């Protein structure tokens, strides 16, 4: 496996913004010649990018034959749309190296947890907007993910919002117009990619209504969605097992551990 770090530079980027790639080796012994890739956006309320929502999840997808790229995007004091521009740059870079890395460019899925889910979904909502492609220096079709894989995502800036995420994302820009722009249930179109998402009913940080509002908006456009709502569990569960358990013992939730095999099955149809 090849691992590399690529620095990203967009409008407003901070020095640490980078894409970390995990590219599985090619060999004449493998029948598979081109592999799908998952672009991962860890959560952290737009104030950090969580280690718990990075490599522990990446290892699962690598084990099923996916290349993985982890986006360590700029967070506060960086503001919208810096992180989105970095996600677009990541897509551009992935396409530039697609031949060398043996990537199936028709099967690039964007994944995110919590605020990272908001970023992943933002790419899924805004990929076709001309300003994003122009600032990235590509055609819009290159930015479109084949699917979105969202874990307890931040979606709405309305009644059920995670206020901290939007405070960090829009610091100094929290106008009604901008709040509407980043409230993603209001940005769904017929061009939004198919989606897998999961959430817990008892999430006390990002209410499950975030996922429900997104599903409702996508249903209006008949966009395929697979949704799993688990009856128990808090926020930021990542893999839900000891691989992502934090030092205080939080993160193991057996009721939710099925999300990974369910997501892997869903990915087979991308």
WOLINPE-V53913 format. One record per residue. N is the residue number from 1. PSI is psi as a letter, one per 20 degrees, with the letter a starting at -180 (none if undefined). OMEGA is omega in degrees with one decimal (999 if undefined). Layout:
n->N psi->PSI omega->OMEGA
n->N psi->PSI omega->OMEGA
This chain:
n->1 psi->p omega->177.7
n->2 psi->p omega->175.4
n->3 psi->p omega->179.9
n->4 psi->q omega->176.6
n->5 psi->p omega->179.2
n->6 psi->o omega->177.0
n->7 psi->q omega->178.9
n->8 psi->q omega->-179.5
n->9 psi->o omega->175.8
n->10 psi->r omega->177.9
n->11 psi->o omega->179.9
n->12 psi->j omega->-178.0
n->13 psi->q omega->174.0
n->14 psi->q omega->-169.1
n->15 psi->h omega->-175.2
n->16 psi->i omega->-176.4
n->17 psi->p omega->-175.1
n->18 psi->q omega->173.8
n->19 psi->p omega->179.3
n->20 psi->o omega->-174.4
n->21 psi->q omega->177.2
n->22 psi->n omega->-171.9
n->23 psi->o omega->-179.3
n->24 psi->q omega->-177.0
n->25 psi->q omega->171.9
n->26 psi->q omega->178.9
n->27 psi->q omega->175.7
n->28 psi->i omega->-179.6
n->29 psi->i omega->-178.5
n->30 psi->p omega->173.6
n->31 psi->h omega->179.3
n->32 psi->p omega->179.7
n->33 psi->h omega->177.4
n->34 psi->p omega->-175.9
n->35 psi->q omega->172.7
n->36 psi->r omega->-178.8
n->37 psi->q omega->174.4
n->38 psi->p omega->174.4
n->39 psi->o omega->-172.1
n->40 psi->p omega->177.3
n->41 psi->n omega->178.8
n->42 psi->q omega->178.4
n->43 psi->a omega->-179.5
n->44 psi->k omega->174.2
n->45 psi->k omega->-174.3
n->46 psi->k omega->175.1
n->47 psi->i omega->179.0
n->48 psi->r omega->168.5
n->49 psi->o omega->-168.4
n->50 psi->p omega->172.1
n->51 psi->h omega->-178.2
n->52 psi->h omega->-179.2
n->53 psi->k omega->180.0
n->54 psi->e omega->-173.1
n->55 psi->h omega->178.9
n->56 psi->h omega->177.4
n->57 psi->g omega->-178.9
n->58 psi->g omega->-178.4
n->59 psi->h omega->178.2
n->60 psi->g omega->-177.8
n->61 psi->h omega->175.4
n->62 psi->h omega->-178.1
n->63 psi->i omega->178.9
n->64 psi->j omega->174.2
n->65 psi->j omega->176.3
n->66 psi->p omega->162.3
n->67 psi->q omega->178.8
n->68 psi->q omega->171.2
n->69 psi->p omega->-179.4
n->70 psi->p omega->-178.9
n->71 psi->o omega->172.9
n->72 psi->n omega->-172.4
n->73 psi->r omega->179.4
n->74 psi->p omega->177.9
n->75 psi->a omega->-177.4
n->76 psi->p omega->16.8
n->77 psi->j omega->172.9
n->78 psi->q omega->-177.0
n->79 psi->r omega->177.3
n->80 psi->p omega->8.5
n->81 psi->k omega->-173.7
n->82 psi->g omega->-178.2
n->83 psi->h omega->178.6
n->84 psi->g omega->176.5
n->85 psi->h omega->177.2
n->86 psi->h omega->175.7
n->87 psi->g omega->177.5
n->88 psi->g omega->176.6
n->89 psi->h omega->176.9
n->90 psi->g omega->177.6
n->91 psi->g omega->178.2
n->92 psi->g omega->-178.8
n->93 psi->g omega->179.6
n->94 psi->g omega->178.5
n->95 psi->h omega->179.6
n->96 psi->h omega->-178.0
n->97 psi->j omega->-171.9
n->98 psi->g omega->-178.5
n->99 psi->g omega->-179.1
n->100 psi->h omega->-176.9
n->101 psi->j omega->179.5
n->102 psi->l omega->-179.8
n->103 psi->p omega->170.6
n->104 psi->o omega->-172.8
n->105 psi->i omega->175.8
n->106 psi->i omega->-176.8
n->107 psi->l omega->174.4
n->108 psi->o omega->-176.1
n->109 psi->p omega->177.0
n->110 psi->p omega->-175.8
n->111 psi->q omega->177.0
n->112 psi->q omega->176.6
n->113 psi->p omega->172.3
n->114 psi->c omega->177.3
n->115 psi->h omega->172.5
n->116 psi->h omega->173.4
n->117 psi->h omega->175.6
n->118 psi->g omega->178.4
n->119 psi->g omega->178.7
n->120 psi->g omega->-180.0
n->121 psi->h omega->176.2
n->122 psi->g omega->176.0
n->123 psi->g omega->178.5
n->124 psi->h omega->-179.9
n->125 psi->h omega->-168.0
n->126 psi->j omega->-175.7
n->127 psi->h omega->-174.7
n->128 psi->i omega->-178.8
n->129 psi->p omega->-169.8
n->130 psi->h omega->-176.8
n->131 psi->h omega->-177.4
n->132 psi->g omega->178.5
n->133 psi->g omega->-179.0
n->134 psi->g omega->179.7
n->135 psi->h omega->-179.2
n->136 psi->i omega->179.4
n->137 psi->k omega->-179.9
n->138 psi->r omega->169.9
n->139 psi->q omega->-172.8
n->140 psi->h omega->-175.9
n->141 psi->h omega->-179.9
n->142 psi->h omega->-176.7
n->143 psi->i omega->-173.8
n->144 psi->p omega->173.3
n->145 psi->q omega->175.3
n->146 psi->h omega->179.3
n->147 psi->r omega->177.1
n->148 psi->p omega->178.9
n->149 psi->o omega->-168.6
n->150 psi->p omega->-178.9
n->151 psi->o omega->-178.0
n->152 psi->l omega->-170.0
n->153 psi->q omega->163.8
n->154 psi->p omega->-177.7
n->155 psi->g omega->-168.9
n->156 psi->q omega->172.9
n->157 psi->j omega->-177.6
n->158 psi->b omega->-172.1
n->159 psi->h omega->-174.4
n->160 psi->k omega->-174.4
n->161 psi->q omega->165.3
n->162 psi->n omega->-168.7
n->163 psi->h omega->-178.6
n->164 psi->h omega->179.4
n->165 psi->g omega->-177.7
n->166 psi->h omega->173.4
n->167 psi->g omega->-179.7
n->168 psi->g omega->-176.7
n->169 psi->h omega->-172.1
n->170 psi->k omega->-176.5
n->171 psi->o omega->-179.1
n->172 psi->i omega->-177.9
n->173 psi->j omega->-173.2
n->174 psi->m omega->173.9
n->175 psi->q omega->176.4
n->176 psi->h omega->-179.5
n->177 psi->g omega->-179.2
n->178 psi->h omega->176.9
n->179 psi->h omega->176.8
n->180 psi->g omega->-178.3
n->181 psi->g omega->-175.7
n->182 psi->j omega->173.1
n->183 psi->n omega->-160.8
n->184 psi->h omega->175.1
n->185 psi->i omega->178.4
n->186 psi->i omega->-174.8
n->187 psi->j omega->178.7
n->188 psi->p omega->174.9
n->189 psi->r omega->176.9
n->190 psi->i omega->-179.5
n->191 psi->j omega->179.6
n->192 psi->p omega->-177.3
n->193 psi->q omega->174.4
n->194 psi->q omega->-166.8
n->195 psi->q omega->167.1
n->196 psi->p omega->175.0
n->197 psi->q omega->176.4
n->198 psi->q omega->-176.2
n->199 psi->r omega->173.3
n->200 psi->q omega->-179.8
n->201 psi->h omega->-173.8
n->202 psi->j omega->177.8
n->203 psi->o omega->-176.0
n->204 psi->j omega->-179.9
n->205 psi->g omega->174.3
n->206 psi->o omega->-174.1
n->207 psi->q omega->-179.0
n->208 psi->h omega->177.3
n->209 psi->h omega->176.0
n->210 psi->g omega->178.2
n->211 psi->h omega->-178.2
n->212 psi->h omega->177.8
n->213 psi->h omega->178.4
n->214 psi->g omega->178.7
n->215 psi->g omega->-179.9
n->216 psi->g omega->179.5
n->217 psi->h omega->-179.2
n->218 psi->h omega->178.5
n->219 psi->h omega->-179.7
n->220 psi->h omega->-179.5
n->221 psi->j omega->-179.1
n->222 psi->k omega->176.2
n->223 psi->p omega->-177.8
n->224 psi->p omega->179.0
n->225 psi->p omega->168.2
n->226 psi->p omega->-174.5
n->227 psi->p omega->176.2
n->228 psi->o omega->176.6
n->229 psi->o omega->-178.3
n->230 psi->q omega->-173.4
n->231 psi->h omega->-176.4
n->232 psi->q omega->174.2
n->233 psi->q omega->177.2
n->234 psi->b omega->-175.7
n->235 psi->q omega->174.3
n->236 psi->l omega->-173.6
n->237 psi->i omega->178.1
n->238 psi->c omega->-179.4
n->239 psi->i omega->177.1
n->240 psi->j omega->-179.7
n->241 psi->a omega->-172.9
n->242 psi->i omega->-179.4
n->243 psi->h omega->-179.2
n->244 psi->j omega->178.3
n->245 psi->p omega->-178.2
n->246 psi->r omega->-175.7
n->247 psi->h omega->178.9
n->248 psi->j omega->177.8
n->249 psi->j omega->-179.5
n->250 psi->q omega->171.9
n->251 psi->i omega->178.2
n->252 psi->o omega->-179.8
n->253 psi->n omega->-173.8
n->254 psi->h omega->-178.0
n->255 psi->h omega->-173.3
n->256 psi->i omega->-173.2
n->257 psi->i omega->-179.8
n->258 psi->i omega->-175.4
n->259 psi->h omega->-178.4
n->260 psi->g omega->175.7
n->261 psi->h omega->176.6
n->262 psi->g omega->178.9
n->263 psi->g omega->179.0
n->264 psi->h omega->177.0
n->265 psi->g omega->178.3
n->266 psi->h omega->-178.8
n->267 psi->h omega->179.5
n->268 psi->h omega->-178.3
n->269 psi->j omega->178.2
n->270 psi->none omega->999
